[in-house]
Amino acid sequence: MIENDLIYNFAKQHVIGASGLVAMLMPQTFGAGIAVKSLDGRYQLVNKAMENLLCSSTYPLAGMTDTDLFPAEVVTQLERSDQQIMKGVAAVNEALNFSVKGLFVQCLWLKFPVHGPDGQVLFIGAAVIDLARHQDVVKLQEALGRLQLANQELQRNLAELDHVASTDKLTGTWNRRRLAEALVNEMDRLRRYNHPLSLLIIDIDFFKKVNDVHGHTAGDKVLTMLASLVQSTLRTSDSLTRWGGEEFIVLCPNSTMSTAVVLAERLRESVNQTIFPDVGNITVSLGVAECISNETWEQWFNRADAALYRAKSGGRNQTQFAAEVPTQLDAGENVAANFVKLTWHPAYESGNTNIDDQHRGLFGDANKILGAMLTGRPPEEVAVLVKTLLDDVAKHFHDEEITIAAAGYPGAPTHAKMHQKLMADASELALGFDAGTLNIGELFKFIAHDVIARHILKADREYFPYLKAL
């Protein structure tokens, strides 16, 4: 294989075709030997001058290590300079003396890092000159410096091009290409390490009307502002992709269904409360699905998309989540019933037997409702469970207020007001459920987020120290 083919194959394999390697390797600047070594110490590519210097034109150097080529003392020097490059040193010079096939060689070995688009060191480059045959070391060093600068500029350009290629031009969010790259890694993490993974599909309600009434410029402003609003609400690990038109996807690593639904409701409410210039209020519908380890991207997306369809056909401005969960390894197991489960932990205990028993009971009530919703139970069955939860919440709030007042908790009046607000919200939700206008996303958020996460697991902990006095 000729040298140009070696260069091409190496660059193609490591996706660094424009990284400046070709410029460094060809032509053979000042007769210097040029080599590129991977971080495990194996040479990946050398030019003809390097082969001649090491008298190895009869056998390939690719795949060999310094130990295969040099005496122990030279190997030690080269390993030391490799470590410096991997630690971030820009360049290292080594004067080496060694014997190759009985011939004494005195050379200058200049090492430099070869960076990838993300700035990480991918390979260690080396420029080697035989001092017996070449005295113009200064010119070589200057040439190498220019090549390194050119390589750095190319890397910056590559990074900018990659950003442009993976970003939606209008909104600045990811595009489908960037999402596809992320999905490979995140779905692999789910399968290998069981890290939960969820997605939200967001669709702007009646967006065509926005364009028809206010014009496409106003519509573009809505898309841009919506993207910015959503981005400001997401965690650092979450990502936003413009899927097409007025549809966006939020990818949520390390997120279960319950976490994703709460996020979806927060996004929906935030959009609903925002005034968009020239347009006014808009609403969004959302579909949520948690990925199952044995399903494909298409299956996962279709479940979220079906949930979005239910949200839009059910009146819009609501969140629906995927209830049809594929059966996994345990045949006959009702996976859906256990797909979302609020788990009680001893760390949640207050030390008061009555309060802790009631808290555990509310967790049980919530799990029954969530399981019924996920398995598509008839509305009348869910209504009974909802009534039981609300009755239990009301009794718990009443008993809790008496207990914390007796314990001398100074925040008891404020805590009672929290209870009043939650019960007012619960009454409104109950009316909506009875009227058939309550979407399960709102109910889910109230149970899992407002009552359990924010109140029982957070606000209630403020009075725990006072219970010890009882």
TAUR-V435784 format. One record per pair of residues at least 12 apart in sequence whose ideal C-beta (glycine too) atoms are under 10 Angstrom apart, sorted by sequence separation. I is the first residue (numbers start at 1). J is the second residue. If there is no record, write none. Layout:
<<I:J> <I:J>>
This chain:
<<10:22> <24:36> <34:46> <35:47> <66:78> <67:79> <80:92> <81:93> <95:107> <96:108> <112:124> <113:125> <128:140> <129:141> <165:177> <166:178> <207:219> <210:222> <228:240> <238:250> <239:251> <252:264> <271:283> <272:284> <289:301> <291:303> <307:319> <308:320> <310:322> <324:336> <325:337> <344:356> <348:360> <369:381> <372:384> <373:385> <400:412> <401:413> <404:416> <21:34> <33:46> <34:47> <56:69> <65:78> <66:79> <81:94> <94:107> <95:108> <96:109> <111:124> <112:125> <127:140> <165:178> <166:179> <186:199> <210:223> <227:240> <238:251> <239:252> <250:263> <271:284> <289:302> <290:303> <291:304> <307:320> <308:321> <310:323> <323:336> <325:338> <368:381> <369:382> <372:385> <429:442> <430:443> <7:21> <8:22> <11:25> <33:47> <34:48> <35:49> <46:60> <65:79> <78:92> <80:94> <94:108> <95:109> <111:125> <112:126> <127:141> <166:180> <183:197> <226:240> <227:241> <237:251> <238:252> <239:253> <250:264> <270:284> <287:301> <289:303> <290:304> <306:320> <307:321> <308:322> <322:336> <325:339> <368:382> <371:385> <372:386> <401:415> <428:442> <429:443> <7:22> <10:25> <21:36> <32:47> <33:48> <34:49> <35:50> <46:61> <54:69> <81:96> <93:108> <94:109> <110:125> <111:126> <112:127> <162:177> <163:178> <166:181> <204:219> <207:222> <227:242> <237:252> <238:253> <268:283> <271:286> <288:303> <289:304> <307:322> <325:340> <344:359> <348:363> <369:384> <370:385> <400:415> <401:416> <33:49> <34:50> <35:51> <45:61> <46:62> <54:70> <66:82> <78:94> <93:109> <94:110> <110:126> <111:127> <127:143> <162:178> <166:182> <183:199> <207:223> <226:242> <234:250> <237:253> <238:254> <268:284> <287:303> <288:304> <289:305> <304:320> <306:322> <307:323> <323:339> <344:360> <368:384> <369:385> <400:416> <429:445> <7:24> <31:48> <32:49> <33:50> <43:60> <44:61> <45:62> <77:94> <92:109> <93:110> <94:111> <109:126> <110:127> <111:128> <127:144> <233:250> <234:251> <235:252> <237:254> <238:255> <250:267> <267:284> <268:285> <287:304> <289:306> <304:321> <305:322> <306:323> <307:324> <322:339> <344:361> <368:385> <369:386> <425:442> <429:446> <4:22> <7:25> <29:47> <31:49> <32:50> <33:51> <35:53> <43:61> <44:62> <46:64> <77:95> <78:96> <92:110> <93:111> <109:127> <110:128> <204:222> <230:248> <234:252> <235:253> <237:255> <268:286> <286:304> <287:305> <289:307> <303:321> <304:322> <306:324> <321:339> <344:362> <345:363> <367:385> <368:386> <397:415> <398:416> <401:419> <428:446> <429:447> <6:25> <7:26> <28:47> <30:49> <33:52> <35:54> <42:61> <43:62> <44:63> <77:96> <91:110> <92:111> <108:127> <109:128> <110:129> <125:144> <204:223> <207:226> <223:242> <231:250> <235:254> <248:267> <267:286> <287:306> <288:307> <289:308> <303:322> <321:340> <344:363> <366:385> <369:388> <397:416> <400:419> <25:45> <27:47> <28:48> <29:49> <33:53> <42:62> <43:63> <74:94> <91:111> <92:112> <108:128> <109:129> <127:147> <179:199> <226:246> <230:250> <235:255> <264:284> <287:307> <288:308> <302:322> <303:323> <342:362> <343:363> <344:364> <365:385> <368:388> <369:389> <426:446> <4:25> <25:46> <26:47> <28:49> <31:52> <32:53> <33:54> <42:63> <43:64> <77:98> <90:111> <91:112> <92:113> <107:128> <108:129> <227:248> <264:285> <265:286> <286:307> <287:308> <303:324> <342:363> <365:386> <368:389> <397:418> <398:419> <425:446> <426:447> <429:450> <3:25> <4:26> <14:36> <25:47> <26:48> <27:49> <28:50> <31:53> <42:64> <43:65> <74:96> <89:111> <90:112> <91:113> <107:129> <108:130> <125:147> <204:226> <223:245> <226:248> <238:260> <264:286> <285:307> <286:308> <287:309> <300:322> <302:324> <303:325> <341:363> <342:364> <397:419> <3:26> <21:44> <24:47> <25:48> <41:64> <42:65> <43:66> <73:96> <74:97> <75:98> <89:112> <90:113> <105:128> <107:130> <108:131> <125:148> <223:246> <263:286> <264:287> <265:288> <285:308> <287:310> <288:311> <303:326> <342:365> <344:367> <365:388> <366:389> <396:419> <397:420> <14:38> <21:45> <25:49> <28:52> <37:61> <41:65> <42:66> <73:97> <74:98> <89:113> <106:130> <107:131> <202:226> <222:246> <235:259> <264:288> <285:309> <287:311> <342:366> <343:367> <364:388> <365:389> <422:446> <426:450> <3:28> <25:50> <38:63> <40:65> <41:66> <43:68> <73:98> <74:99> <88:113> <105:130> <106:131> <107:132> <202:227> <223:248> <238:263> <261:286> <263:288> <285:310> <286:311> <287:312> <341:366> <342:367> <364:389> <365:390> <394:419> <397:422> <425:450> <426:451> <10:36> <35:61> <36:62> <41:67> <42:68> <43:69> <70:96> <71:97> <85:111> <87:113> <105:131> <106:132> <107:133> <108:134> <125:151> <219:245> <260:286> <262:288> <285:311> <286:312> <300:326> <340:366> <341:367> <365:391> <366:392> <393:419> <397:423> <425:451> <35:62> <37:64> <41:68> <71:98> <84:111> <85:112> <86:113> <105:132> <106:133> <107:134> <110:137> <219:246> <261:288> <284:311> <285:312> <299:326> <340:367> <361:388> <362:389> <365:392> <366:393> <37:65> <70:98> <71:99> <81:109> <85:113> <104:132> <105:133> <202:230> <235:263> <260:288> <285:313> <342:370> <361:389> <364:392> <365:393> <394:422> <422:450> <7:36> <37:66> <69:98> <70:99> <81:110> <82:111> <84:113> <85:114> <103:132> <108:137> <234:263> <259:288> <260:289> <261:290> <285:314> <338:367> <341:370> <393:422> <394:423> <397:426> <421:450> <422:451> <14:44> <70:100> <81:111> <110:140> <200:230> <233:263> <258:288> <260:290> <285:315> <292:322> <295:325> <337:367> <340:370> <341:371> <362:392> <393:423> <13:44> <14:45> <69:100> <74:105> <78:109> <110:141> <257:288> <259:290> <285:316> <286:317> <288:319> <289:320> <290:321> <295:326> <337:368> <339:370> <340:371> <361:392> <362:393> <77:109> <92:124> <94:126> <96:128> <108:140> <112:144> <257:289> <258:290> <284:316> <285:317> <286:318> <287:319> <288:320> <289:321> <290:322> <294:326> <338:370> <339:371> <361:393> <394:426> <422:454> <78:111> <88:121> <108:141> <112:145> <115:148> <119:152> <230:263> <233:266> <234:267> <255:288> <257:290> <283:316> <284:317> <285:318> <286:319> <287:320> <288:321> <289:322> <292:325> <293:326> <294:327> <295:328> <337:370> <338:371> <340:373> <341:374> <390:423> <393:426> <394:427> <422:455> <10:44> <11:45> <41:75> <87:121> <91:125> <92:126> <94:128> <97:131> <110:144> <114:148> <200:234> <233:267> <256:290> <257:291> <283:317> <284:318> <285:319> <286:320> <287:321> <288:322> <289:323> <292:326> <294:328> <337:371> <340:374> <358:392> <361:395> <362:396> <421:455> <9:44> <10:45> <74:109> <86:121> <96:131> <110:145> <112:147> <113:148> <211:246> <255:290> <282:317> <283:318> <284:319> <285:320> <286:321> <287:322> <289:324> <290:325> <292:327> <293:328> <294:329> <336:371> <337:372> <339:374> <358:393> <361:396> <9:45> <85:121> <91:127> <95:131> <112:148> <115:151> <119:155> <210:246> <246:282> <248:284> <250:286> <252:288> <255:291> <281:317> <289:325> <292:328> <293:329> <338:374> <339:375> <390:426> <418:454> <419:455> <41:78> <114:151> <115:152> <117:154> <118:155> <119:156> <208:245> <230:267> <233:270> <247:284> <334:371> <336:373> <337:374> <358:395> <359:396> <389:426> <390:427> <418:455> <422:459> <6:44> <7:45> <41:79> <85:123> <86:124> <113:151> <117:155> <200:238> <202:240> <207:245> <208:246> <229:267> <232:270> <233:271> <246:284> <248:286> <249:287> <250:288> <252:290> <336:374> <337:375> <358:396> <6:45> <85:124> <112:151> <115:154> <116:155> <117:156> <199:238> <207:246> <252:291> <335:374> <336:375> <357:396> <358:397> <390:429> <6:46> <7:47> <84:124> <85:125> <115:155> <117:157> <119:159> <198:238> <199:239> <200:240> <202:242> <203:243> <206:246> <207:247> <230:270> <251:291> <334:374> <335:375> <336:376> <386:426> <390:430> <415:455> <419:459> <6:47> <37:78> <41:82> <83:124> <85:126> <114:155> <117:158> <118:159> <202:243> <204:245> <205:246> <226:267> <229:270> <230:271> <334:375> <355:396> <358:399> <359:400> <389:430> <418:459> <3:45> <82:124> <116:158> <117:159> <199:241> <201:243> <203:245> <204:246> <229:271> <354:396> <358:400> <418:460> <3:46> <39:82> <81:124> <116:159> <117:160> <203:246> <204:247> <264:307> <268:311> <292:335> <386:429> <387:430> <390:433> <3:47> <54:98> <56:100> <82:126> <93:137> <117:161> <118:162> <202:246> <203:247> <204:248> <226:270> <260:304> <355:399> <386:430> <415:459> <3:48> <37:82> <55:100> <56:101> <81:126> <117:162> <202:247> <203:248> <226:271> <229:274> <272:317> <354:399> <355:400> <414:459> <415:460> <2:48> <39:85> <54:100> <55:101> <78:124> <117:163> <201:247> <202:248> <225:271> <271:317> <354:400> <387:433> <39:86> <53:100> <54:101> <55:102> <201:248> <202:249> <229:276> <264:311> <292:339> <352:399> <383:430> <386:433> <387:434> <415:462> <3:51> <37:85> <55:103> <78:126> <93:141> <200:248> <201:249> <202:250> <226:274> <269:317> <352:400> <354:402> <355:403> <386:434> <411:459> <414:462> <415:463> <171:220> <200:249> <201:250> <225:274> <268:317> <290:339> <325:374> <354:403> <355:404> <55:105> <91:141> <170:220> <173:223> <199:249> <200:250> <225:275> <226:276> <268:318> <269:319> <290:340> <323:373> <324:374> <325:375> <350:400> <383:433> <54:105> <170:221> <173:224> <186:237> <199:250> <200:251> <225:276> <268:319> <323:374> <324:375> <352:403> <382:433> <383:434> <411:462> <412:463> <10:62> <53:105> <171:223> <172:224> <198:250> <199:251> <200:252> <225:277> <249:301> <267:319> <321:373> <322:374> <323:375> <324:376> <352:404> <386:438> <410:462> <411:463> <54:107> <91:144> <170:223> <171:224> <173:226> <186:239> <198:251> <199:252> <265:318> <266:319> <321:374> <323:376> <350:403> <409:462> <410:463> <6:60> <53:107> <91:145> <170:224> <171:225> <173:227> <197:251> <198:252> <222:276> <225:279> <230:284> <264:318> <265:319> <350:404> <379:433> <389:443> <393:447> <409:463> <412:466> <90:145> <168:223> <171:226> <172:227> <173:228> <197:252> <198:253> <200:255> <221:276> <222:277> <249:304> <264:319> <352:407> <379:434> <396:451> <408:463> <409:464> <411:466> <6:62> <168:224> <171:227> <172:228> <196:252> <197:253> <198:254> <199:255> <221:277> <222:278> <226:282> <263:319> <264:320> <400:456> <404:460> <407:463> <409:465> <410:466> <91:148> <170:227> <171:228> <173:230> <182:239> <196:253> <197:254> <198:255> <221:278> <222:279> <225:282> <262:319> <264:321> <379:436> <386:443> <389:446> <407:464> <409:466> <90:148> <173:231> <183:241> <195:253> <196:254> <197:255> <198:256> <218:276> <221:279> <226:284> <243:301> <247:305> <261:319> <382:440> <389:447> <393:451> <397:455> <404:462> <405:463> <407:465> <408:466> <409:467> <1:60> <168:227> <171:230> <172:231> <182:241> <195:254> <196:255> <197:256> <198:257> <218:277> <219:278> <260:319> <261:320> <379:438> <404:463> <407:466> <408:467> <171:231> <179:239> <195:255> <196:256> <198:258> <200:260> <218:278> <219:279> <222:282> <261:321> <396:456> <400:460> <403:463> <404:464> <406:466> <407:467> <409:469> <1:62> <178:239> <179:240> <180:241> <196:257> <198:259> <199:260> <200:261> <217:278> <218:279> <247:308> <260:321> <382:443> <386:447> <405:466> <406:467> <407:468> <408:469> <90:152> <179:241> <196:258> <198:260> <202:264> <214:276> <243:305> <389:451> <393:455> <404:466> <407:469> <408:470> <178:241> <179:242> <190:253> <196:259> <197:260> <198:261> <200:263> <201:264> <214:277> <215:278> <258:321> <393:456> <400:463> <403:466> <404:467> <406:469> <407:470> <177:241> <179:243> <189:253> <190:254> <196:260> <200:264> <214:278> <257:321> <403:467> <406:470> <174:239> <176:241> <186:251> <189:254> <198:263> <202:267> <213:278> <214:279> <257:322> <173:239> <174:240> <175:241> <176:242> <183:249> <186:252> <198:264> <202:268> <205:271> <210:276> <213:279> <214:280> <374:440> <404:470> <173:240> <174:241> <175:242> <176:243> <186:253> <200:267> <204:271> <373:440> <403:470> <172:240> <173:241> <174:242> <175:243> <176:244> <183:251> <185:253> <186:254> <200:268> <210:278> <257:325> <171:240> <173:242> <174:243> <175:244> <182:251> <202:271> <210:279> <44:114> <171:241> <172:242> <173:243> <179:249> <209:279> <210:280> <370:440> <373:443> <374:444> <171:242> <182:253> <369:440> <373:444> <168:240> <170:242> <179:251> <210:282> <168:241> <169:242> <176:249> <209:282> <370:443> <33:107> <35:109> <37:111> <54:128> <168:242> <174:248> <369:443> <370:444> <373:447> <32:107> <53:128> <166:241> <167:242> <168:243> <173:248> <174:249> <207:282> <369:444> <32:108> <33:109> <34:110> <35:111> <38:114> <50:126> <53:129> <168:244> <173:249> <206:282> <37:114> <50:127> <53:130> <171:248> <173:250> <174:251> <205:282> <206:283> <207:284> <370:447> <32:110> <36:114> <45:123> <49:127> <50:128> <52:130> <204:282> <205:283> <366:444> <369:447> <370:448> <44:123> <49:128> <204:283> <205:284> <261:340> <369:448> <43:123> <44:124> <45:125> <46:126> <49:129> <53:133> <168:248> <204:284> <205:285> <366:446> <367:447> <39:120> <43:124> <49:130> <203:284> <204:285> <258:339> <259:340> <366:447> <39:121> <46:128> <202:284> <203:285> <257:339> <258:340> <365:447> <366:448> <39:122> <41:124> <43:126> <202:285> <203:286> <256:339> <257:340> <258:341> <38:122> <39:123> <201:285> <202:286> <203:287> <256:340> <257:341> <258:342> <363:447> <38:123> <39:124> <201:286> <202:287> <256:341> <362:447> <366:451> <36:122> <37:123> <38:124> <200:286> <201:287> <365:451> <366:452> <36:123> <37:124> <200:287> <201:288> <24:112> <35:123> <36:124> <37:125> <199:287> <200:288> <201:289> <363:451> <35:124> <36:125> <37:126> <199:288> <200:289> <362:451> <363:452> <24:114> <35:125> <36:126> <198:288> <199:289> <362:452> <366:456> <34:125> <35:126> <198:289> <199:290> <34:126> <35:127> <197:289> <198:290> <199:291> <21:114> <33:126> <34:127> <35:128> <197:290> <198:291> <359:452> <362:455> <363:456> <20:114> <32:126> <33:127> <34:128> <196:290> <197:291> <362:456> <19:114> <20:115> <32:127> <33:128> <196:291> <197:292> <19:115> <32:128> <33:129> <195:291> <197:293> <19:116> <30:127> <32:129> <33:130> <359:456> <16:114> <19:117> <29:127> <31:129> <32:130> <199:297> <358:456> <359:457> <16:115> <18:117> <30:129> <31:130> <194:293> <14:114> <16:116> <25:125> <29:129> <190:290> <191:291> <201:301> <15:116> <16:117> <24:125> <190:291> <192:293> <199:300> <355:456> <359:460> <14:116> <15:117> <21:123> <25:127> <31:133> <32:134> <190:292> <191:293> <198:300> <199:301> <203:305> <19:122> <24:127> <31:134> <190:293> <191:294> <197:300> <201:304> <19:123> <21:125> <30:134> <187:291> <199:303> <200:304> <201:305> <340:444> <348:452> <20:125> <31:136> <186:291> <199:304> <201:306> <203:308> <342:447> <355:460> <16:122> <30:136> <187:293> <198:304> <201:307> <202:308> <203:309> <205:311> <342:448> <350:456> <15:122> <16:123> <30:137> <200:307> <201:308> <205:312> <14:122> <32:140> <183:291> <187:295> <200:308> <201:309> <203:311> <340:448> <348:456> <355:463> <14:123> <30:139> <31:140> <187:296> <203:312> <261:370> <348:457> <355:464> <29:139> <30:140> <34:144> <187:297> <201:311> <205:315> <206:316> <342:452> <347:457> <350:460> <29:140> <32:143> <205:316> <342:453> <350:461> <352:463> <32:144> <204:316> <205:317> <258:370> <345:457> <348:460> <352:464> <355:467> <10:123> <30:143> <34:147> <184:297> <187:300> <203:316> <205:318> <257:370> <348:461> <350:463> <351:464> <29:143> <30:144> <183:297> <342:456> <350:464> <351:465> <29:144> <342:457> <349:464> <350:465> <352:467> <350:466> <351:467> <352:468> <29:146> <180:297> <183:300> <202:319> <257:374> <323:440> <350:467> <351:468> <29:147> <179:297> <183:301> <350:468> <352:470> <24:143> <200:319> <318:437> <320:439> <321:440> <351:470> <24:144> <318:438> <319:439> <320:440> <321:441> <200:321> <315:436> <318:439> <319:440> <320:441> <25:147> <314:436> <315:437> <317:439> <318:440> <319:441> <23:146> <24:147> <198:321> <199:322> <314:437> <316:439> <318:441> <319:442> <321:444> <23:147> <24:148> <198:322> <315:439> <318:442> <320:444> <314:439> <319:444> <21:147> <24:150> <314:440> <319:445> <20:147> <23:150> <24:151> <20:148> <23:151> <311:439> <20:149> <310:439> <311:440> <20:150> <21:151> <310:440> <311:441> <20:151> <23:154> <19:151> <20:152> <18:151> <19:152> <20:153> <21:154> <307:440> <20:154> <307:441> <16:151> <19:154> <20:155> <18:154> <19:155> <18:155> <16:154> <20:158> <16:155> <18:157> <19:158> <18:158> <17:158> <16:158> <15:158> <18:161> <286:439> <288:441> <285:439> <287:441> <286:441> <285:441> <288:444> <268:439> <268:441> <269:442> <265:439> <268:442> <265:441> <269:445> <264:441> <265:442> <268:445> <265:443> <261:440> <262:441> <265:444> <266:445> <261:441> <264:444> <265:445> <261:442> <264:445> <265:446> <262:444> <263:445> <261:444> <262:445> <265:448> <266:449> <261:445> <265:449> <265:450> <258:444> <262:448> <263:449> <257:444> <258:445> <261:448> <262:449> <261:449> <262:450> <258:447> <259:448> <258:448> <259:449> <257:448> <258:449> <262:453> <262:454> <258:452> <259:453> <258:453>>
